[in-house]
């Protein structure tokens, strides 16, 4: 258990051994609750403990949908939208 009451985002990321960007994602997806003190975003120590003691498994389908599609360097695209546009021209 943490002895501090409130952690900054940087301190919380260090405590969880994750990057600040990953922590921002957790906050954005509401997997990690925050407190506001003026303009500061703070995370309670007990919230960090709660999060750290819970398993977090991401389904394979969720991970696959977050990837950016591959676009070849020659400018050609294999995306379906491009095929539809070709048929509607001229």
C-alpha positions in Angstrom: 0.0 0.0 0.0 1.2 3.5 -0.8 1.9 5.9 2.0 1.0 9.0 -0.1 -2.5 10.1 -0.5 -2.3 11.7 -4.0 0.1 11.1 -6.9 0.8 13.2 -9.9 0.4 11.5 -13.3 4.1 11.2 -13.6 4.5 9.7 -10.1 1.6 7.3 -10.7 3.1 6.1 -14.0 6.4 5.5 -12.2 4.6 3.6 -9.3 2.8 1.4 -11.9 5.9 1.0 -14.0 4.2 2.2 -17.1 4.7 5.1 -19.5 2.9 8.4 -19.1 1.2 7.8 -22.4 -0.1 4.4 -21.2 -1.4 6.0 -18.0 -3.2 8.7 -20.0 -4.9 5.9 -22.0 -6.0 4.2 -18.7 -7.4 7.5 -17.5 -9.1 8.2 -20.9 -10.8 4.7 -20.8 -11.8 5.3 -17.2 -9.9 2.3 -16.0 -8.1 4.5 -13.5 -10.1 7.1 -11.6 -8.6 10.5 -11.0 -9.2 13.5 -8.7 -8.9 17.2 -9.8 -7.2 19.8 -7.6 -7.6 23.0 -9.6 -6.0 22.2 -13.0 -4.0 19.3 -11.6 -5.0 15.7 -12.3 -4.1 13.5 -9.3 -4.5 9.8 -8.6 -5.2 8.4 -5.1 -2.7 5.9 -3.7 -5.5 3.5 -3.0 -6.7 3.7 -6.6 -3.2 2.8 -7.7 -3.3 -0.2 -5.3 -6.7 -1.3 -6.6 -5.5 -1.1 -10.2 -2.2 -2.9 -9.5 -4.0 -5.8 -7.8 -6.4 -6.4 -10.7 -5.6 -8.5 -13.8 -5.9 -6.5 -17.0 -6.2 -8.7 -20.1 -6.9 -7.1 -23.5 -8.9 -9.3 -25.9 -7.0 -10.1 -29.1 -9.8 -8.6 -31.2 -9.5 -5.3 -29.3 -5.7 -5.2 -29.9 -6.1 -6.0 -33.7 -8.7 -3.2 -34.3 -6.4 -0.6 -32.8 -3.6 -1.2 -35.3 -3.1 1.2 -38.2 -3.6 -0.4 -41.7 -0.5 -1.0 -43.8 -0.3 1.3 -46.8 2.5 0.4 -49.3 5.2 3.0 -50.0 4.3 3.3 -53.7 1.1 5.1 -52.8 -1.2 2.2 -53.8 -3.7 1.2 -51.2 -5.5 -2.1 -50.7 -8.3 -0.5 -48.7 -11.9 -1.2 -49.9 -12.8 2.5 -50.1 -10.3 3.0 -52.9 -11.8 0.2 -55.0 -15.3 1.7 -54.6 -14.1 5.2 -55.7 -12.6 3.7 -58.9 -15.9 2.2 -60.0 -17.8 5.5 -59.5 -15.5 7.7 -61.6 -16.2 8.7 -65.2 
